[in-house]
């Protein structure tokens, strides 16, 4: 039996497969814009068939996947991008995901710690990378404390909760996100002490950037712009209609409680746009000073050509506003 020919006005628009690697070991509300854009069909309208994936730590971080061209786009912290650019790797950021630092220092009331300076002589759990060590020292010193007296507890990739602190595993943590990890645990709110790093003296930086390879950007700028336009719509919708977004997130992270996801989404959504309400625009006044800060503290080899690590706002076009 032969099928009738497809009418031109009903022809299916061809789509291109695009793999996008998210920023963490599992999806969380900071990824909402990607899921919303896909669920609403905006990637499909742009001619893209988007697959959202997370990293396998045994094979490297998001930038490692990008360098092997196993994904087309990825979300990553700026310090990791700048470190790879300093080594000559042709990776580039094309949009900012967050316009605030998401990290925090967290402790509990029972420790008696009331400010970062009082971490001197206490056990601080975090991942002691060169950048992590530099940031801890910077924050303690900025509050008048002795950074040499902080006792490091190497937590690796593990994020201790307030319940772990109350149980005595450490006196405080650094690196937990105030819009996610710091919300977890059963300890009552009044017994938690959380200090976002951008409120206690940290340099200004974008917590996460969205990027690709220089090769893809040069070879197919139209694809990059189409992807960014649909993604911008996704983040705008995720922030504006959080109840509907919550339902979308529950389908991809059903193992976390609804109140946790809802509170995290409410906190993280305002970080997606700059002071002018724009999604995606990378701020050179953050990137430059942060690159130099990282270089001065030995977290990256050098800060030369930092301005070439990201594209300017024009690439985003009207769809990013």
VMD Tcl script that draws the C-alpha trace (Angstrom):
set ca {
  {0.00 0.00 0.00}
  {1.49 3.28 -1.08}
  {1.27 6.35 1.12}
  {0.02 9.69 -0.20}
  {2.72 12.28 -0.88}
  {3.46 14.75 1.90}
  {2.01 18.15 1.15}
  {4.61 20.94 1.15}
  {2.82 22.84 3.94}
  {2.99 19.75 6.13}
  {6.59 18.88 5.44}
  {8.63 18.22 8.54}
  {11.42 20.73 9.05}
  {14.80 18.97 9.21}
  {16.50 19.20 12.57}
  {20.15 18.94 13.59}
  {21.18 16.90 16.62}
  {22.95 18.92 19.34}
  {24.36 17.51 22.59}
  {24.54 19.88 25.55}
  {26.39 19.01 28.75}
  {25.05 20.52 31.97}
  {27.07 21.90 34.85}
  {26.82 19.23 37.53}
  {26.60 15.50 38.19}
  {22.82 15.70 37.93}
  {20.30 18.28 36.72}
  {19.24 20.93 39.26}
  {17.17 24.12 38.95}
  {20.03 26.08 37.37}
  {19.49 23.92 34.27}
  {15.78 24.75 34.04}
  {16.03 27.00 30.99}
  {17.40 24.21 28.81}
  {14.66 21.79 29.79}
  {11.93 24.40 29.35}
  {13.21 25.38 25.89}
  {13.15 21.75 24.84}
  {9.78 20.96 26.40}
  {8.11 24.01 24.82}
  {9.48 23.01 21.41}
  {11.64 26.10 20.92}
  {14.76 24.12 20.05}
  {12.75 22.16 17.52}
  {11.42 25.40 16.04}
  {15.03 26.52 15.67}
  {15.84 23.33 13.76}
  {17.64 21.64 16.66}
  {17.17 18.25 18.29}
  {18.75 18.90 21.69}
  {19.98 16.14 23.99}
  {20.81 17.25 27.55}
  {23.48 15.18 29.28}
  {25.60 15.22 32.44}
  {29.26 14.43 32.80}
  {30.88 11.15 33.78}
  {33.63 12.31 36.19}
  {35.75 9.37 35.12}
  {35.99 10.91 31.66}
  {36.49 14.52 32.68}
  {34.50 17.69 33.22}
  {32.31 19.50 30.70}
  {35.25 21.31 29.13}
  {37.03 18.00 28.58}
  {34.00 16.74 26.68}
  {33.96 19.96 24.64}
  {37.66 19.65 23.86}
  {37.06 16.14 22.51}
  {34.05 17.47 20.54}
  {31.79 14.91 22.18}
  {29.26 17.66 22.92}
  {28.39 20.78 21.00}
  {27.76 23.06 23.98}
  {28.47 22.89 27.68}
  {28.07 24.74 30.98}
  {31.16 25.36 33.10}
  {32.76 27.72 35.64}
  {34.84 30.58 34.16}
  {37.99 29.65 36.07}
  {38.13 26.27 34.33}
  {37.66 27.91 30.95}
  {40.40 30.44 31.65}
  {42.76 27.68 32.76}
  {42.25 25.80 29.49}
  {42.55 28.96 27.41}
  {45.88 29.66 29.12}
  {46.98 26.24 27.85}
  {45.95 27.15 24.30}
  {42.74 25.10 24.09}
  {40.30 26.61 21.52}
  {37.20 26.76 23.74}
  {35.03 29.84 24.08}
  {32.13 31.06 26.19}
  {29.12 32.35 24.26}
  {26.72 33.27 27.09}
  {26.57 33.83 30.82}
  {24.21 31.58 32.77}
  {24.64 33.20 36.19}
  {25.40 36.80 37.07}
  {26.24 36.07 40.69}
  {28.65 33.82 42.53}
  {26.72 30.82 43.83}
  {29.22 29.55 46.39}
  {28.87 30.10 50.12}
  {30.51 29.44 53.44}
  {28.11 27.56 55.68}
  {28.16 26.56 59.33}
  {25.69 25.78 62.09}
  {24.84 27.63 65.29}
  {26.26 24.92 67.55}
  {29.82 25.64 66.33}
  {29.70 29.17 67.69}
  {31.11 30.55 64.42}
  {29.48 33.89 63.64}
  {31.69 35.26 60.83}
  {34.33 34.05 58.33}
  {37.24 35.38 60.42}
  {36.32 32.86 63.11}
  {37.19 29.97 60.79}
  {40.77 30.38 62.02}
  {41.59 27.29 64.05}
  {38.43 25.51 62.87}
  {37.86 22.65 60.42}
  {36.63 23.80 57.00}
  {35.44 21.13 54.56}
  {35.90 21.84 50.87}
  {37.68 20.70 47.73}
  {41.20 22.20 48.16}
  {41.96 22.97 44.54}
  {44.35 25.88 43.93}
  {41.39 28.11 43.22}
  {39.46 26.81 46.26}
  {42.40 27.37 48.60}
  {42.94 30.86 47.22}
  {39.28 31.77 47.67}
  {39.15 30.49 51.26}
  {42.28 32.42 52.17}
  {40.92 35.53 50.48}
  {37.57 35.39 52.31}
  {39.03 34.72 55.75}
  {41.61 37.48 55.35}
  {38.98 39.90 54.01}
  {37.11 39.49 57.30}
  {40.23 40.05 59.37}
  {41.00 36.41 60.16}
  {44.19 34.37 59.85}
  {43.95 32.18 56.72}
  {47.01 30.16 57.82}
  {45.09 28.95 60.87}
  {42.19 27.39 58.94}
  {42.20 23.59 59.18}
  {41.39 22.06 55.80}
  {39.15 18.99 55.61}
  {39.46 17.58 52.09}
  {35.88 16.80 51.06}
  {36.70 16.22 47.39}
  {33.57 16.43 45.27}
  {31.33 15.67 48.23}
  {29.08 18.48 49.43}
  {28.53 18.21 53.18}
  {25.12 19.27 54.44}
  {24.26 21.13 57.63}
  {23.31 17.75 59.10}
  {26.87 16.55 58.51}
  {28.20 19.65 60.26}
  {25.85 19.17 63.19}
  {27.12 15.58 63.44}
  {30.68 16.86 63.77}
  {32.24 15.97 60.39}
  {33.57 19.55 60.15}
  {32.87 22.97 61.60}
  {31.97 24.65 58.32}
  {31.96 24.17 54.56}
  {33.04 26.25 51.59}
  {31.70 25.79 48.07}
  {28.14 24.74 48.79}
  {25.71 26.73 46.65}
  {23.43 29.01 48.64}
  {20.67 28.23 46.12}
  {21.02 24.43 46.29}
  {23.38 22.48 48.56}
  {22.96 24.92 51.45}
  {19.20 24.28 51.38}
  {19.51 20.55 51.92}
  {19.40 18.74 55.26}
  {16.92 18.54 58.10}
  {18.45 21.07 60.50}
  {16.02 23.93 61.23}
  {16.65 27.17 59.36}
  {17.36 29.17 62.50}
  {20.32 26.91 63.27}
  {22.01 27.48 59.88}
  {24.56 30.18 59.07}
  {25.11 30.78 55.34}
  {27.30 33.52 53.84}
  {27.24 33.88 50.02}
  {30.81 34.63 48.98}
  {29.86 37.70 46.95}
  {28.54 39.23 50.17}
  {31.76 38.68 52.15}
  {34.47 40.02 49.86}
  {34.89 37.58 46.96}
  {35.86 38.98 43.56}
  {32.93 39.33 41.16}
  {32.47 36.48 38.71}
  {29.89 34.58 36.70}
  {29.38 31.23 38.43}
  {28.58 29.49 35.15}
  {29.10 30.21 31.49}
  {27.74 28.45 28.43}
  {30.30 27.68 25.77}
  {31.37 25.76 22.71}
  {34.46 25.19 20.60}
  {35.98 27.90 18.44}
  {35.61 25.48 15.55}
  {31.83 25.25 15.84}
  {31.50 28.99 16.38}
  {33.48 29.72 13.22}
  {31.99 26.93 11.14}
  {28.32 27.39 11.99}
  {27.54 30.71 13.72}
  {23.90 30.39 12.63}
  {23.52 27.18 14.67}
  {25.10 28.86 17.69}
  {22.78 31.84 17.43}
  {19.72 29.63 16.94}
  {20.66 27.62 20.02}
  {21.23 30.74 22.11}
  {17.98 32.33 21.00}
  {15.91 29.30 21.99}
  {17.84 28.91 25.24}
  {17.24 32.55 26.16}
  {13.50 31.97 25.69}
  {13.75 28.91 27.89}
  {15.39 30.75 30.78}
  {12.97 33.66 30.52}
  {9.99 31.32 30.64}
  {11.50 29.23 33.46}
  {11.85 32.35 35.60}
  {8.44 33.83 34.73}
  {6.31 30.69 35.21}
  {7.99 28.85 38.05}
  {5.02 26.63 38.87}
  {5.05 25.16 35.39}
  {8.85 24.99 35.47}
  {8.69 23.03 38.72}
  {6.66 20.34 36.97}
  {9.29 20.19 34.22}
  {12.11 19.82 36.74}
  {10.33 17.11 38.69}
  {10.39 14.96 35.58}
  {14.19 15.07 35.37}
  {15.09 15.18 39.09}
  {12.29 13.21 40.74}
  {14.58 12.10 43.58}
  {14.61 15.53 45.31}
  {11.68 16.88 47.36}
  {9.37 19.36 45.66}
  {9.83 22.08 48.34}
  {13.62 21.92 47.86}
  {13.34 22.24 44.08}
  {10.80 25.06 44.35}
  {12.87 27.08 46.82}
  {16.04 26.58 44.81}
  {14.31 27.70 41.62}
  {13.00 30.85 43.30}
  {16.50 31.72 44.53}
  {18.44 30.88 41.38}
  {16.13 32.45 38.76}
  {17.13 36.08 39.52}
  {20.80 35.20 38.82}
  {20.01 34.39 35.18}
  {19.82 38.01 34.04}
  {22.04 41.04 34.47}
  {20.98 44.35 36.03}
  {19.39 45.34 32.72}
  {17.30 42.17 32.61}
  {19.32 40.54 29.82}
  {20.09 36.84 29.67}
  {23.42 35.64 28.42}
  {25.50 38.82 28.19}
  {29.00 38.13 29.51}
  {30.38 40.98 31.62}
  {33.95 41.87 30.76}
  {34.25 43.87 33.98}
  {33.83 40.56 35.80}
  {35.89 38.36 33.49}
  {38.99 40.55 33.34}
  {39.54 41.25 37.04}
  {38.61 37.67 37.93}
  {41.12 36.30 35.40}
  {43.85 38.45 36.91}
  {42.84 37.44 40.45}
  {43.06 33.77 39.48}
  {46.49 34.28 37.90}
  {47.80 36.23 40.89}
  {46.76 33.42 43.21}
  {48.19 30.63 41.07}
  {44.84 29.17 40.08}
  {45.55 29.61 36.34}
  {48.93 29.90 34.56}
  {48.35 33.47 33.33}
  {45.62 35.95 32.42}
  {46.90 36.97 29.00}
  {44.25 37.31 26.29}
  {41.41 36.71 28.76}
  {39.18 38.89 26.58}
  {39.38 36.25 23.82}
  {37.80 33.62 26.08}
  {34.26 34.80 25.34}
  {32.14 36.32 22.60}
  {30.48 39.69 22.81}
  {26.79 40.43 23.20}
  {25.99 40.94 19.47}
  {26.10 37.20 18.84}
  {23.11 36.74 21.11}
  {20.84 38.81 18.92}
  {17.31 39.87 19.81}
  {16.36 36.44 21.12}
  {18.55 36.90 24.18}
  {16.56 39.80 25.57}
}
mol new
graphics top color blue
foreach p $ca { graphics top sphere $p radius 0.5 }
foreach p [lrange $ca 0 end-1] q [lrange $ca 1 end] { graphics top cylinder $p $q radius 0.2 }
display resetview
